[in-house]
Amino acid sequence: MEAPDLSQIDRNNLPPNDSISTRAIVTMAVSFAFVLVSFAARLYSRLFVVKTAAWDDWTIVLATVCSLIQLIFNSIFIHYGEGRHIAYLSEHPMNEAYRFSNLVMFPFVFCTAITKISIGFMVLRLTQARWMRYYMYALMGSLVLVNGACIVILFAFCRPSPAFWDITIKDAQCWDTKVLTIASSIQGLWSIITDVICTSTPLVMVWKLQMGVNQKMAITILIGFGLFTTGCSIGRVLFYARTKFARDQTWAGIDLVIWTTLEANVGIFAANLPALGFLRRKIEQKLSLISAPALRYLPFFSSSQSSKSEHREILPTIGAGGPRRKPDPYDSILASDADLTSASDHGSNPG
């Protein structure tokens, strides 16, 4: 890609030499902290308590690694001038800022796609309905195709390929920037659609289970948190089209950093929500000397046993004619104390 033409900048009418990178730094730090906490709880419960892990766990590990790489690239981007007006950057910081503003697209695309694939694997683990399994396989396949096409476009955008992120390469042959805008819009639109699907599908399954309305509402609220990712996808698509190729990109693109960071990290956090059942039990154990009566008004924190709790071990799988297996207590964010204690004591291993 070509370097920005700084000759068109009016040096006699420059804006203040300010930086607005603080809000991006705070967003990156706080959102990734939520990712780390939920990720650690999920891995601990799966590997050291339940003592088994599935494809949805391993794919979320990969998504978290991609999120970490995105965080590193954005941090370097900010170090070299993101959030400042480009007119105040010298040649080297400007080149590096452009380099990492383009390189960060790769871990972002991988992170968001793999997170949704992880949710697809989770649904596959919980259902035996043939139509639902085909539905999930088709969704996961479409994510690979759409996001894979975006990666190919990023590599093929310039000849040689490194010219896409290295603006110091001279005489590079690059496509029109409209190609990237269209590709981003298509990927963003499909990301919005799949966000809604990945959030609504588990909810449909939950409302078919035999449990109290209060429990269903609690699950709906927690899983529905994933819809916040949809809002971030919308914000990202709008800001990309408007700011990615702005003349003062290092200043105008700060909101794009915020939206992409939130979209990636909130998605991972929402995918890790099943670990909340385990966290609740651990918190209650640590605070066993404190009654904490206020927590009992929340259905998903209540430790009271349902009159039908003795039948929870034979809940049928969604779409199956009868029970398929004893459920993994960590499949549910509403795992009861008895289920969790049994898992911890006996190392339950779902079939």
Wavefront OBJ file of the C-alpha trace (Angstrom):
o trace
v 0.000 0.000 0.000
v 1.092 3.553 -0.595
v 2.338 5.839 2.144
v 0.041 8.750 3.016
v 0.728 11.971 1.150
v 1.827 14.334 3.899
v 2.434 17.141 1.418
v -1.283 17.895 1.413
v -1.275 18.700 5.135
v -1.610 22.390 5.929
v 1.288 22.933 8.343
v -0.009 26.391 9.205
v -3.330 25.065 10.483
v -2.484 21.938 12.425
v -4.754 20.488 15.155
v -3.392 20.248 18.724
v -0.732 17.601 19.276
v -2.983 15.502 21.516
v -3.454 11.762 21.972
v -6.761 9.938 22.388
v -5.233 6.483 22.798
v -6.106 6.187 26.503
v -9.644 4.967 25.863
v -8.329 2.246 23.558
v -5.743 1.172 26.136
v -8.407 0.943 28.862
v -10.748 -1.011 26.580
v -7.995 -3.451 25.628
v -6.844 -3.994 29.224
v -10.288 -4.413 30.803
v -11.802 -6.610 28.085
v -8.768 -8.894 27.910
v -8.779 -9.200 31.713
v -12.337 -10.576 31.469
v -11.134 -12.970 28.771
v -8.269 -14.246 30.934
v -10.414 -14.749 34.052
v -13.187 -16.609 32.227
v -10.666 -18.571 30.165
v -8.712 -19.675 33.248
v -11.931 -20.743 35.020
v -13.054 -22.729 32.010
v -9.734 -24.545 31.571
v -9.418 -25.273 35.281
v -12.890 -26.776 35.477
v -12.467 -28.856 32.332
v -8.921 -30.121 32.896
v -8.634 -30.417 36.677
v -12.190 -30.995 37.917
v -14.147 -32.696 35.155
v -10.811 -33.991 33.794
v -11.864 -33.982 30.194
v -11.820 -31.468 27.375
v -13.560 -31.322 24.013
v -13.118 -29.544 20.712
v -14.951 -26.443 21.936
v -12.363 -26.078 24.709
v -9.351 -26.446 22.419
v -10.729 -24.050 19.829
v -11.368 -21.415 22.496
v -7.711 -21.811 23.503
v -6.734 -20.980 19.920
v -9.143 -18.025 19.840
v -7.630 -16.674 23.063
v -4.119 -16.925 21.591
v -5.316 -14.952 18.555
v -6.840 -12.350 20.887
v -3.487 -12.051 22.678
v -1.685 -11.503 19.366
v -4.275 -8.873 18.463
v -3.639 -7.170 21.808
v 0.131 -7.148 21.179
v -0.227 -5.738 17.654
v -2.633 -3.020 18.825
v -0.272 -2.117 21.673
v 2.603 -1.698 19.228
v 0.285 0.264 16.941
v -0.539 2.661 19.779
v 3.120 2.906 20.794
v 4.019 4.174 17.334
v 1.287 6.768 17.119
v -2.245 5.415 17.039
v -4.468 8.049 18.621
v -2.246 10.922 17.456
v -2.495 13.082 14.346
v -0.306 11.730 11.578
v 1.157 15.182 10.933
v 3.140 14.885 14.188
v 4.656 11.478 13.399
v 8.124 11.111 11.929
v 8.748 8.682 9.083
v 9.696 5.587 11.109
v 6.808 5.730 13.642
v 4.384 6.398 10.786
v 5.637 3.379 8.828
v 5.400 1.124 11.881
v 1.947 2.429 12.781
v 0.684 1.577 9.294
v 2.414 -1.795 9.437
v 0.648 -2.951 12.586
v -2.678 -1.328 11.712
v -2.797 -3.744 8.758
v -1.162 -6.766 10.394
v -3.708 -6.700 13.244
v -6.434 -7.675 10.761
v -5.104 -11.242 10.593
v -5.417 -12.263 14.284
v -8.734 -10.414 14.498
v -10.312 -12.389 11.642
v -8.995 -15.676 13.037
v -10.133 -14.846 16.585
v -13.734 -13.983 15.757
v -14.172 -16.936 13.394
v -12.646 -19.520 15.756
v -14.756 -18.254 18.680
v -17.960 -18.934 16.740
v -16.636 -22.327 15.645
v -16.033 -23.125 19.334
v -19.665 -22.332 20.105
v -20.656 -24.610 17.214
v -18.652 -27.465 18.730
v -20.353 -26.832 22.080
v -23.796 -27.153 20.479
v -22.703 -30.350 18.704
v -21.646 -31.774 22.069
v -25.091 -31.104 23.539
v -27.399 -32.333 20.797
v -28.090 -35.504 18.849
v -30.758 -34.015 16.577
v -29.587 -34.693 13.036
v -30.941 -31.448 11.614
v -29.217 -29.431 14.338
v -25.889 -31.143 13.717
v -26.099 -30.520 9.968
v -27.091 -26.935 10.746
v -24.002 -26.429 12.934
v -21.666 -28.102 10.447
v -22.992 -25.811 7.695
v -22.538 -22.754 9.922
v -18.975 -23.708 10.815
v -18.172 -24.442 7.174
v -19.485 -21.041 6.105
v -17.300 -19.349 8.728
v -14.230 -21.104 7.340
v -15.126 -20.126 3.763
v -15.990 -16.460 4.378
v -13.150 -15.693 6.769
v -10.705 -17.818 4.787
v -11.580 -15.773 1.700
v -10.825 -12.588 3.651
v -7.385 -13.904 4.611
v -6.675 -14.782 0.970
v -7.711 -11.281 -0.120
v -5.430 -9.686 2.481
v -2.451 -11.700 1.233
v -3.309 -11.176 -2.438
v -4.126 -7.471 -2.135
v -0.599 -6.380 -3.095
v 2.223 -7.845 -5.113
v 4.505 -8.565 -3.374
v 2.230 -9.554 -0.450
v 4.306 -7.795 2.272
v 3.530 -4.488 0.561
v 0.066 -4.712 2.140
v 1.529 -3.940 5.571
v 4.894 -2.418 4.594
v 4.368 0.990 2.991
v 8.110 1.399 2.445
v 8.060 -1.125 -0.433
v 8.213 0.814 -3.678
v 6.544 -0.019 -7.004
v 4.109 -2.478 -5.420
v 1.016 -3.463 -7.385
v -2.072 -3.191 -5.142
v -5.791 -3.396 -5.756
v -8.125 -0.501 -5.152
v -8.949 0.021 -1.466
v -12.628 -0.499 -2.328
v -11.840 -4.220 -2.512
v -10.906 -4.242 1.179
v -13.968 -2.185 2.073
v -16.292 -4.599 0.243
v -14.556 -7.663 1.705
v -14.768 -6.188 5.207
v -18.461 -5.387 4.738
v -19.261 -8.944 3.572
v -17.242 -10.494 6.398
v -18.827 -8.102 8.895
v -22.359 -8.836 7.656
v -21.797 -12.576 7.945
v -20.235 -12.046 11.361
v -23.401 -10.250 12.512
v -25.632 -13.043 11.178
v -23.540 -15.790 12.781
v -23.406 -13.858 16.079
v -27.204 -13.941 16.203
v -27.268 -17.646 15.277
v -24.603 -18.592 17.843
v -26.538 -16.762 20.554
v -30.065 -17.868 19.631
v -29.341 -21.574 19.013
v -28.288 -22.410 22.605
v -31.276 -20.415 23.876
v -33.688 -22.464 21.772
v -32.159 -25.605 23.236
v -32.383 -24.281 26.802
v -36.083 -23.427 26.548
v -36.808 -27.032 25.524
v -35.250 -28.398 28.704
v -37.286 -29.426 31.745
v -36.330 -26.714 34.241
v -37.957 -23.830 36.036
v -38.847 -20.601 34.282
v -36.558 -18.623 36.600
v -33.612 -20.809 35.627
v -34.446 -20.439 31.946
v -34.638 -16.663 32.333
v -31.266 -16.605 34.094
v -29.664 -18.591 31.282
v -31.315 -16.346 28.698
v -29.868 -13.229 30.325
v -26.353 -14.672 30.552
v -26.197 -16.206 27.077
v -27.960 -13.168 25.633
v -24.908 -11.202 26.697
v -23.389 -12.552 23.495
v -25.662 -10.196 21.533
v -23.361 -7.402 22.670
v -20.853 -8.931 20.249
v -23.363 -8.308 17.462
v -23.447 -4.612 18.332
v -19.658 -4.514 18.248
v -19.683 -6.144 14.796
v -22.067 -3.465 13.530
v -19.911 -0.692 14.981
v -16.783 -2.219 13.485
v -18.262 -2.466 9.974
v -19.450 1.146 10.044
v -16.188 2.542 11.387
v -14.019 0.488 9.017
v -15.716 1.876 5.931
v -15.421 5.405 7.287
v -11.960 5.528 8.862
v -9.682 2.755 7.560
v -8.442 4.800 4.628
v -8.868 8.271 6.068
v -6.057 10.743 5.437
v -5.422 11.064 9.183
v -5.776 7.335 9.822
v -3.779 7.160 13.050
v -6.207 9.636 14.650
v -9.475 8.536 13.050
v -8.813 4.810 13.469
v -8.774 4.723 17.265
v -12.480 3.855 17.408
v -11.854 0.979 15.010
v -9.322 -0.431 17.476
v -11.928 -0.210 20.236
v -14.691 -1.896 18.233
v -12.513 -4.757 16.980
v -11.109 -5.327 20.477
v -14.581 -5.494 21.999
v -15.920 -7.748 19.250
v -13.113 -10.275 19.729
v -12.906 -10.239 23.538
v -16.625 -10.059 24.347
v -17.180 -12.982 21.987
v -14.637 -15.122 23.842
v -16.023 -14.100 27.234
v -19.562 -15.029 26.165
v -18.318 -18.397 24.896
v -16.708 -19.023 28.312
v -19.915 -18.374 30.269
v -20.537 -22.100 30.976
v -17.693 -21.822 33.523
v -19.905 -19.625 35.712
v -21.572 -22.643 37.349
v -18.192 -23.833 38.559
v -17.237 -20.323 39.700
v -20.416 -20.014 41.756
v -19.650 -23.173 43.722
v -16.056 -22.164 44.334
v -17.125 -18.711 45.529
v -19.660 -20.225 47.921
v -17.006 -22.582 49.304
v -14.570 -19.728 49.920
v -17.309 -17.666 51.546
v -18.840 -20.556 53.500
v -18.761 -18.525 56.717
v -20.772 -15.740 55.079
v -24.425 -16.376 54.387
v -24.606 -13.851 51.502
v -28.430 -13.899 51.490
v -28.628 -11.394 48.650
v -27.168 -13.930 46.239
v -30.078 -16.270 46.837
v -32.459 -13.867 45.097
v -30.632 -14.662 41.840
v -31.749 -17.996 40.371
v -28.308 -18.826 38.945
v -26.647 -18.247 42.352
v -29.252 -20.077 44.398
v -27.986 -23.245 46.066
v -31.424 -24.614 46.853
v -32.271 -27.966 45.334
v -35.251 -28.472 43.066
v -37.774 -31.111 43.994
v -36.886 -32.760 40.703
v -33.108 -32.635 41.226
v -32.941 -36.409 41.557
v -34.026 -36.691 37.933
v -31.381 -34.341 36.520
v -29.011 -37.188 35.717
v -31.356 -38.551 33.060
v -32.288 -35.364 31.224
v -32.699 -36.301 27.553
v -30.457 -34.757 24.943
v -32.195 -32.207 22.751
v -33.700 -33.988 19.782
v -33.114 -37.487 21.149
v -35.856 -39.952 21.927
v -34.400 -40.700 25.344
v -31.420 -40.100 27.580
v -28.094 -40.244 25.762
v -25.664 -39.849 28.638
v -25.286 -38.569 32.138
v -24.861 -34.833 31.523
v -21.574 -33.136 32.127
v -22.397 -30.783 35.035
v -20.145 -28.168 33.497
v -22.192 -28.136 30.306
v -24.635 -25.928 32.211
v -24.058 -22.572 33.821
v -26.734 -23.624 36.290
v -25.057 -26.798 37.545
v -26.356 -27.653 40.998
v -24.166 -28.040 44.075
v -24.787 -31.795 44.077
v -23.758 -32.114 40.423
v -20.616 -30.053 40.892
v -19.610 -31.803 44.098
v -20.072 -35.183 42.426
v -17.945 -34.051 39.495
v -15.219 -32.788 41.783
v -15.206 -35.907 43.972
v -15.497 -38.565 41.296
v -14.023 -36.839 38.220
v -17.110 -37.359 36.057
v -16.261 -37.918 32.420
v -19.070 -37.244 29.917
v -19.589 -39.793 27.250
l 1 2 3 4 5 6 7 8 9 10 11 12 13 14 15 16 17 18 19 20 21 22 23 24 25 26 27 28 29 30 31 32 33 34 35 36 37 38 39 40 41 42 43 44 45 46 47 48 49 50 51 52 53 54 55 56 57 58 59 60 61 62 63 64 65 66 67 68 69 70 71 72 73 74 75 76 77 78 79 80 81 82 83 84 85 86 87 88 89 90 91 92 93 94 95 96 97 98 99 100 101 102 103 104 105 106 107 108 109 110 111 112 113 114 115 116 117 118 119 120 121 122 123 124 125 126 127 128 129 130 131 132 133 134 135 136 137 138 139 140 141 142 143 144 145 146 147 148 149 150 151 152 153 154 155 156 157 158 159 160 161 162 163 164 165 166 167 168 169 170 171 172 173 174 175 176 177 178 179 180 181 182 183 184 185 186 187 188 189 190 191 192 193 194 195 196 197 198 199 200 201 202 203 204 205 206 207 208 209 210 211 212 213 214 215 216 217 218 219 220 221 222 223 224 225 226 227 228 229 230 231 232 233 234 235 236 237 238 239 240 241 242 243 244 245 246 247 248 249 250 251 252 253 254 255 256 257 258 259 260 261 262 263 264 265 266 267 268 269 270 271 272 273 274 275 276 277 278 279 280 281 282 283 284 285 286 287 288 289 290 291 292 293 294 295 296 297 298 299 300 301 302 303 304 305 306 307 308 309 310 311 312 313 314 315 316 317 318 319 320 321 322 323 324 325 326 327 328 329 330 331 332 333 334 335 336 337 338 339 340 341 342 343 344 345 346 347 348 349 350 351
